[in-house]
Amino acid sequence: MSFRKRNIGLSTGPGQGPAANSPAQTAAVTDSSPGIRPSPDDGRPTTSTGTLSLDNLLAGHGGLPIGKMLFIEENGTTDFAGALLRYYAAEGVVQDQKVHVIGVPEQWGRSLPGLIGSAEAGDEKPDRRKSERMKIAWRYERLGEFGAGVAGSRAPAAPEQNQSTDGNQVKPAFCHAFDLTKRLTHPSIAKMNFIPFAPTREPFFTSIYKRLQSAIASSPPNTVHRIVIPSLLSPTMYPPEVSQPDNVLPFLHSLRALLNTPNARITAIITVPLSLFPRESGLVRWMELIGDGVIELCPFPHSADALATSGAATSGEEPPQGMLKTHRLPVLHERGGGSDQNIGQDWAFNLSRRKFEIKPFSLPPDEGDKEAQGGAAAGGMPKKEDLEF
């Protein structure tokens, strides 16, 4: 029979405190850095790609986890992957992060899309009923909160910080919306690090990696870095001899080791032209194994017939401009976290003036099905008199 009092909690013992890498401490660390927040899946630090729909696609992390590398492959002669890179770089500039661009001149940084506002605030619809508090239940306002104690709701609430005039708490934006027809004006554009290709006695990728490593090492300790590599191995930018596996694969391995450096906050996005280096080649498959995520963009042919049958779900939606295939996502099996449920799904993308949107792909109604066409034109909802219970 136990004589221990039931209202006394068990102590953790001397010298036993909370874990050093607990999710609560991780969230406390990431909240202090702009543009960084804990993953809703496992709490690891995550940054935005600058595209809200792409953030939602990355294995449930709500963004690109710190220390991960993403490959964006594209077929054809279009440059949708280049638009995603500009969103990614512009997001880093707005969040005062250090952006390293490899292989392109400074003119590329002057063409970043202009800032509109928060992407998350634009998608949220205000609900007046949610903002109003129940006046009659004021005493139950803090009921169930951790640390409320015996006083419960009778204790005065602590004053909230970062509040707007209407009383709602204002949180810093994690993902922003940009306009491709405008140009970004921000003081951090001058801080972007451009690493051009210059002839040296060292191997081609060795000199690039040394300059990148020295730029990251000379930055303050808590700086968040973004590495942008457009059109890797493209003949218009790279010499032909560097496309051999013994040149590019050691560079990617070194880049992967740099991303996994302790106490470093680095992410990287690399685009690959599949029309020049198809996925069936062994070089591209080895590159994909080194990366943490692989996304392929397959634009539709530039013809009116293809766009008309490529199919928006309703007549009010814009038809998609291509298919998006997820071959690999940053699912972290060794430490847990992430979900691969989006791999193999049918996704479509559409690039407009304001955003790059990824949504599920759906076929249009058959031409002979008049009822389905009428339902799609009306929004896909049947009439009230047609419903049978």
C-alpha positions in Angstrom: 0.0 0.0 0.0 1.4 3.3 -1.0 1.4 6.3 1.4 2.6 8.9 -1.2 0.4 11.9 -1.4 -1.6 11.9 -4.6 -1.2 15.7 -5.3 2.6 15.7 -5.4 4.2 15.2 -8.8 7.2 13.0 -9.4 10.5 15.0 -9.7 12.9 14.4 -12.5 15.8 13.9 -10.1 19.0 15.8 -9.6 20.8 16.6 -12.8 17.9 15.6 -15.0 16.5 18.4 -16.9 14.7 18.7 -20.2 16.4 17.5 -23.3 18.7 19.9 -25.0 17.0 19.5 -28.4 13.4 19.4 -27.2 10.8 20.8 -29.6 10.0 23.6 -27.1 13.6 24.8 -27.1 13.8 24.4 -30.9 10.8 26.6 -31.3 12.2 29.2 -28.9 15.4 29.3 -30.9 13.8 29.5 -34.3 11.3 32.2 -33.3 14.1 34.6 -32.7 15.3 34.4 -36.4 13.3 36.1 -39.1 11.9 33.7 -41.7 12.4 30.6 -39.5 9.7 28.7 -37.7 9.4 25.1 -36.4 8.0 22.5 -38.7 4.4 21.5 -37.7 5.4 17.9 -38.2 8.4 17.5 -35.9 9.5 21.0 -34.8 12.7 21.2 -36.8 13.7 24.7 -38.1 12.0 25.4 -41.5 12.2 28.3 -43.9 9.9 29.3 -46.8 10.6 28.8 -50.5 8.7 32.0 -51.3 5.9 29.9 -52.8 3.1 29.0 -50.5 1.8 26.0 -52.4 5.3 24.6 -52.7 5.8 25.0 -49.0 2.6 22.9 -48.4 3.9 20.2 -50.8 7.2 19.5 -49.0 6.3 16.5 -46.8 4.2 18.3 -44.3 7.0 20.6 -43.0 5.3 23.7 -44.3 8.5 24.8 -46.0 12.1 23.7 -46.7 13.8 22.3 -43.6 17.2 23.8 -42.7 20.1 21.8 -44.1 18.1 20.4 -47.0 18.7 20.6 -50.8 15.9 20.7 -53.4 16.3 19.9 -57.1 13.8 21.4 -59.5 13.9 19.8 -62.9 12.2 21.1 -66.0 11.5 19.8 -69.4 11.4 21.9 -72.6 12.6 25.5 -73.2 10.4 27.2 -70.7 11.7 28.8 -67.5 9.1 28.0 -64.8 11.9 26.7 -62.6 13.6 30.1 -62.9 10.5 31.8 -61.5 10.6 29.5 -58.5 14.2 30.4 -58.0 13.4 34.1 -58.1 10.7 33.6 -55.5 13.1 31.7 -53.3 15.8 34.4 -53.6 13.3 37.2 -53.1 11.9 35.6 -49.9 15.5 35.4 -48.5 16.1 39.1 -49.3 12.9 40.2 -47.6 13.6 38.1 -44.5 17.2 39.6 -44.3 18.8 36.3 -45.0 22.1 35.9 -46.9 21.5 34.8 -50.5 24.3 33.2 -52.5 23.8 33.0 -56.2 26.2 30.9 -58.3 26.9 31.3 -62.0 24.8 34.4 -62.9 25.7 38.1 -62.9 24.3 40.7 -60.6 21.7 41.7 -63.2 19.8 38.5 -62.1 19.4 39.9 -58.6 17.9 43.2 -60.0 15.1 41.2 -61.7 13.7 39.7 -58.5 9.8 40.1 -58.3 8.4 43.0 -56.3 6.9 42.5 -52.9 3.1 42.6 -52.5 2.6 41.4 -48.9 2.1 38.3 -46.9 1.0 35.2 -48.9 -0.6 33.6 -45.9 -2.7 36.7 -45.1 -3.9 36.9 -48.7 -5.3 33.3 -48.6 -7.1 33.7 -45.3 -10.7 34.8 -45.4 -11.6 37.0 -42.4 -14.4 35.6 -40.2 -16.1 38.1 -38.0 -17.5 35.4 -35.8 -14.1 34.0 -34.9 -12.7 37.4 -34.0 -15.5 38.2 -31.6 -15.1 36.8 -28.1 -18.0 35.5 -25.9 -18.7 38.2 -23.4 -20.8 36.0 -21.3 -18.1 33.4 -20.8 -15.3 35.8 -19.8 -14.4 33.8 -16.7 -13.7 30.7 -18.9 -11.3 32.5 -21.2 -8.1 31.1 -19.8 -9.6 27.7 -18.7 -7.4 24.8 -19.7 -4.3 26.9 -20.4 -1.0 25.4 -19.2 0.3 27.2 -16.1 -3.0 28.9 -15.3 -3.0 27.3 -11.8 -5.8 27.4 -9.3 -6.7 30.9 -10.2 -7.8 29.7 -13.6 -9.7 32.3 -15.6 -9.9 34.6 -12.6 -6.3 35.5 -13.0 -5.7 38.6 -15.2 -4.4 37.8 -18.6 -0.9 38.8 -19.5 -0.6 41.7 -21.9 0.0 40.4 -25.4 2.7 41.8 -27.6 2.7 42.6 -31.3 -1.0 43.4 -31.3 -2.8 45.4 -33.9 -5.4 48.1 -33.2 -8.3 45.6 -33.3 -6.7 43.4 -30.6 -5.6 40.6 -32.9 -2.0 39.4 -32.5 0.2 40.3 -35.4 2.7 37.6 -36.4 5.7 38.2 -38.7 5.1 36.8 -42.2 6.7 33.5 -43.0 5.9 33.5 -46.7 5.4 36.6 -48.9 3.6 37.2 -52.1 5.5 38.7 -55.1 4.6 40.3 -58.4 6.6 39.3 -61.4 5.8 42.5 -63.3 7.4 44.6 -60.6 11.0 44.8 -59.3 12.0 44.2 -55.7 13.5 47.2 -53.9 15.0 46.2 -50.6 18.2 47.2 -48.7 19.3 43.5 -48.5 19.6 43.2 -52.3 23.1 44.9 -52.0 24.1 42.1 -49.6 23.5 39.3 -52.0 26.6 37.3 -52.8 27.1 36.6 -56.5 29.8 33.9 -57.3 30.6 34.2 -61.0 32.6 31.7 -63.0 36.2 32.9 -63.3 39.2 31.0 -64.8 41.5 29.7 -62.1 44.2 27.1 -61.8 42.1 25.0 -59.5 39.3 22.7 -60.7 36.2 24.5 -61.8 33.9 23.4 -58.9 36.6 23.5 -56.3 37.1 27.3 -56.7 33.4 27.9 -56.5 33.0 25.8 -53.4 35.9 27.6 -51.6 34.4 31.0 -52.3 31.0 29.8 -51.1 32.5 28.3 -47.9 34.5 31.4 -47.1 31.5 33.6 -47.6 29.4 31.5 -45.2 32.2 31.2 -42.6 32.7 35.0 -42.5 29.0 35.7 -41.8 27.6 36.1 -38.2 26.9 32.9 -36.4 23.0 33.1 -36.5 22.8 34.0 -40.2 20.4 32.1 -42.4 21.9 31.3 -45.8 20.2 30.4 -49.1 22.2 28.9 -52.0 20.7 29.4 -55.5 22.2 27.5 -58.5 20.2 28.1 -61.7 20.5 25.7 -64.7 23.2 23.4 -63.4 25.5 22.1 -66.1 23.8 24.2 -68.8 26.2 24.6 -71.8 25.4 28.3 -72.0 26.9 28.8 -68.6 29.2 25.9 -67.8 32.2 24.6 -69.8 31.5 21.2 -71.3 34.1 19.3 -69.4 32.4 19.9 -66.0 29.4 17.8 -67.0 31.4 14.7 -66.3 30.3 12.7 -63.1 33.8 13.0 -61.6 33.5 16.8 -61.6 30.0 17.6 -60.6 29.2 14.8 -58.1 32.1 15.7 -55.7 30.9 19.3 -55.7 27.4 18.2 -54.8 28.8 15.9 -52.0 30.8 18.9 -50.7 27.7 21.1 -50.8 25.7 18.4 -49.0 28.4 18.3 -46.2 28.3 22.1 -46.0 24.5 22.1 -45.5 24.9 19.6 -42.6 27.6 21.6 -40.8 26.7 21.9 -37.1 25.2 25.2 -36.0 24.7 26.2 -39.7 21.4 27.3 -41.2 21.7 26.7 -44.9 19.2 25.6 -47.6 19.8 25.2 -51.3 17.6 25.0 -54.5 19.1 23.8 -57.7 17.5 23.7 -61.2 18.4 21.2 -63.8 17.4 21.3 -67.5 16.1 17.9 -68.4 16.0 18.6 -72.1 19.8 18.5 -72.0 20.3 16.0 -69.2 17.4 13.5 -69.1 16.4 11.6 -66.0 17.3 8.3 -67.6 21.0 9.2 -67.6 23.1 7.9 -64.7 24.4 11.4 -63.9 21.0 12.8 -63.1 20.0 9.8 -61.0 23.2 10.2 -58.9 22.5 13.9 -58.5 18.9 13.1 -57.3 20.3 10.6 -54.7 22.5 13.3 -53.2 19.6 15.8 -52.9 16.8 15.7 -50.4 13.9 16.6 -52.7 13.3 16.2 -56.4 10.4 18.0 -58.3 9.9 17.8 -62.0 8.0 20.4 -64.1 6.4 19.2 -67.3 4.9 22.2 -69.2 2.1 21.6 -71.6 2.8 22.2 -75.4 2.1 25.8 -76.5 -1.1 25.2 -78.5 -4.6 26.2 -78.0 -6.0 22.7 -78.2 -3.6 21.4 -75.5 -4.5 24.3 -73.1 -8.2 23.9 -73.7 -8.2 20.2 -72.9 -5.7 20.4 -70.1 -8.4 21.0 -67.8 -9.5 23.3 -65.1 -12.1 21.7 -62.9 -14.6 24.6 -63.5 -15.0 27.2 -66.2 -13.9 29.9 -63.8 -10.5 28.5 -63.1 -7.5 29.1 -65.2 -6.2 26.1 -67.1 -3.0 24.7 -65.7 0.2 25.3 -67.6 1.8 22.0 -66.9 2.1 18.9 -64.7 4.2 18.7 -61.6 5.8 15.4 -60.5 7.1 14.8 -57.0 9.9 12.1 -57.2 11.3 12.7 -53.8 10.5 14.9 -50.8 12.5 15.7 -47.6 11.2 12.9 -45.6 13.6 12.4 -42.7 13.4 8.7 -41.9 16.5 8.5 -39.7 15.1 11.0 -37.2 11.5 10.8 -38.0 9.3 13.5 -39.5 7.8 14.2 -42.9 5.2 12.3 -44.9 5.6 10.9 -48.5 1.8 10.9 -49.3 2.3 13.6 -52.0 4.8 11.5 -53.9 3.2 10.0 -57.1 0.1 12.2 -56.9 -1.2 14.1 -60.0 -0.3 17.8 -59.5 -0.6 20.7 -61.9 0.9 24.2 -61.7 0.0 27.6 -63.0 2.2 30.7 -63.1 0.4 34.0 -63.0 1.5 37.5 -62.5 1.3 37.3 -58.7 2.0 33.7 -57.7 3.0 30.2 -58.7 0.2 27.9 -57.6 0.3 24.1 -57.3 -3.0 22.3 -57.1 -4.3 18.8 -57.8 -4.8 17.9 -61.4 -8.3 17.1 -62.6 -9.6 16.3 -66.1 -12.4 18.3 -67.6 -15.8 16.8 -68.3 -16.3 14.8 -71.5 -17.6 16.7 -74.5 -20.6 14.4 -74.8 -21.6 14.7 -71.2 -23.9 17.7 -71.2 -24.9 17.3 -67.6 -21.3 17.3 -66.4 -20.5 20.3 -68.5 -23.5 22.2 -67.1 -22.5 21.3 -63.6 -18.9 22.4 -64.1 -20.1 25.8 -65.5 -22.3 26.3 -62.5 -19.6 25.5 -60.1 -20.1 21.7 -59.9 -23.1 21.9 -57.4 -26.4 20.3 -58.3 -29.7 22.1 -58.0 -31.7 21.9 -54.8 -34.7 20.3 -56.5 -32.5 17.6 -58.0 -31.4 16.3 -54.6 -33.3 13.2 -53.4 -33.2 12.1 -49.8 
